[in-house]
Amino acid sequence: MSRIKFDPDTVLLQDAIRGKIPRNISNEIISGVQKGSAVMKLAEEKEQTKVVEEITYMTGIGAYWVSEGQVIKTDSPRFVKAEMRAHKLAVIIPATREHLKHAMPNFFEKMKKEVIKAFHEKFDQAALVGVLSPWNRSALSVAAKAENIVNETADKYADINAAMGKVEEKDFEPNGLATVRAQRVKYRGTRDANGQPIFNQATKGEVDELLGLPVTYAPRESFAKKAVELIGDWNYAFYGILDDITYEILTEASLSSLKDEYGEPLNLAERDMIALKATMSVSWLIASDEAFSAIVPAGMQVEVATEPYGRKVKPKGKGRDKTQPEGVLDNPFSNLTTDELKANLLEAGIDFTGVRKRDDLIALLTGATGSSIEQNDVVEENDVAEENEG
């Protein structure tokens, strides 16, 4: 039996509970995510046609002075390969069951704003500071690896100048700064040695500038209090978006971190509610550690990025060692201790009351990656299948 294709003009939502969000709305959501994401404004988009997309860089080419008739020296170019792996980013939004009973041309239109906000906040959080990230390298962690960390002081001019200098020292060109809007008050109050303001607030159609750098703002949740500014040569950062956005209408799930008046997980069936689960696949890659620097709260300990070119993993039970694709981890939470898993869950605001097994904690974290609307609503592992049918 063929699946009913969702057409908001002719099909009831209850007759098409999973599939792809209509193309025009899916495109609007993707466009909205790109406009809302600080990372996507700064980094370069690469075409993502499959889950693992290979990118090849050529280095080692130089130029030489030559005399008339002299043989020109040639270099042996070095080709560097990197992989961009797409991971699923999901959001879950509760709604009333009434949405199932009517043809709702505006159903996805109503949900669009919240879906966009959740997607770009969670992607930025992973790419900028590495919170609940499926990738092992964020802008913050590579800056730490390159020793490009500056502790914040009361002098923002000195902070920004020092962070830019660390990137320039490695022969990269800082071309963008990501921060949170709460930092603006500090910028407006800072002047250089000549008494001139360092911050130029944008007029209509332009962007803010700080010491000549264009400033892009992310919601404060995206920085997770781990950094205050991230500066870099964003020509060395890439992202990709794979396929359209899929959806599933959940009717029987329990939302583990959305509590009812009794402090229990919200049960959709008991409350006569549904939830929209929307999923998109995105990739992220940083091509050079030294191209980024970070200004962090004084005393903040920053986790250093792991090696980008794969590592050996010993699977449990019988079997040979396997090397993972470069730049990715099979599961970023698999090497954490139980206490570390719980700390990550607490930081993400995810309730794990009654969850004791380490594998269940990992599953909860893995399922929560990107699943956040206000209260980080996630679905119990046993309630919903991981894959959406297209």
HELIX and SHEET records of a PDB file:
HELIX    1   1 LEU A   13  ASP A   15  5                                   3    
HELIX    2   2 ARG A   23  GLY A   36  1                                  14    
HELIX    3   3 ALA A   38  LEU A   42  1                                   5    
HELIX    4   4 ARG A   97  LEU A  100  5                                   4    
HELIX    5   5 PHE A  107  ASP A  124  1                                  18    
HELIX    6   6 GLN A  125  VAL A  129  3                                   5    
HELIX    7   7 ALA A  139  LYS A  145  1                                   7    
HELIX    8   8 LYS A  156  GLU A  169  1                                  14    
HELIX    9   9 ARG A  181  GLN A  183  5                                   3    
HELIX   10  10 ARG A  184  ARG A  188  1                                   5    
HELIX   11  11 ARG A  220  PHE A  223  1                                   4    
HELIX   12  12 TRP A  234  TYR A  236  5                                   3    
HELIX   13  13 ASP A  289  ALA A  291  5                                   3    
HELIX   14  14 THR A  338  ALA A  348  1                                  11    
HELIX   15  15 ARG A  358  ALA A  368  1                                  11    
SHEET    1   A 3 ARG A  18  LYS A  20  0                                        
SHEET    2   A 3 ALA A 237  LEU A 250 -1                                        
SHEET    3   A 3 GLU A  44  GLU A  45  1                                        
SHEET    1   B 4 ARG A  18  LYS A  20  0                                        
SHEET    2   B 4 ALA A 237  LEU A 250 -1                                        
SHEET    3   B 4 MET A 273  ILE A 286 -1                                        
SHEET    4   B 4 HIS A  87  THR A  96 -1                                        
SHEET    1   C 2 VAL A  52  THR A  59  0                                        
SHEET    2   C 2 ARG A  78  ARG A  85 -1                                        
SHEET    1   D 7 ILE A 149  ASN A 151  0                                        
SHEET    2   D 7 PHE A 292  VAL A 296  1                                        
SHEET    3   D 7 GLU A 229  GLY A 232 -1                                        
SHEET    4   D 7 GLY A 176  THR A 179 -1                                        
SHEET    5   D 7 LEU A 213  TYR A 217  1                                        
SHEET    6   D 7 GLU A 209  LEU A 210 -1                                        
SHEET    7   D 7 PHE A 199  ASN A 200 -1                                        
SHEET    1   E 2 SER A 254  LYS A 259  0                                        
SHEET    2   E 2 PRO A 265  ASN A 267 -1                                        
SHEET    1   F 2 LYS A 312  VAL A 313  0                                        
SHEET    2   F 2 LYS A 322  THR A 323 -1                                        
END                                                                             
